[in-house]
């Protein structure tokens, strides 16, 4: 199997995990609030990554460590802002707006005829999904999703760099605990009083779906795909969000929304076919 197909398969698996976790998180919002649903996921993700990976100082240079810390702060921003959006707008709409971040990366980093073709088709699909001309979407929710989009675009660029400079998934063993610390400092005072033993256990399961598994898969996918191809491939995510929103949250899409979903799926497939990247050499142990 080619590196492109492997990378695309990892990215798609990550998207399925992300959207399943996001749909379950919507159900958690009613019980622990937006802040609680975001915090419990990030807190568990940080603990799980530390326990599973057990990073060593020798695995990092000061440059790569700082890069992973910055990645953690951006990761926290994605989660906190996206959860605020989910509390106000449908899952499919929030994912479509958030996709503008990867779309910007795709357009900035792309080359050749596909540089504008696939992102352009995806952008058209996003417009059909969100239907801004209808004036029915919560403006504050859209603004939160746009903030998450900015963080997601930066996340793609940082994740690719971190994956190139740090072996395995060691980068996540730093970035995820940092994301948990940032979330605790910003919303911990709101989230912690709402936690019960039951919510903590449910949060552990959700954290595996989002962000532990998908972020690990995305890190490995970005070693095999260009940032432009990965960014456009993320167009599949709003479509997945719409389907899961229908199945799990009973959020019924319009006919126009379904057409938009088909556009973003076509753009994602096109990007995946032309987005191969030569994988970098696996970094040697820094302390060697």
Helices and strands as residue ranges (DSSP letters): H 3-53, G 57-59, H 62-86, H 91-109, H 114-130, G 132-134, H 139-165, H 170-191, G 192-194, H 197-207, I 208-213, H 214-221, H 227-233, H 235-249, H 255-273
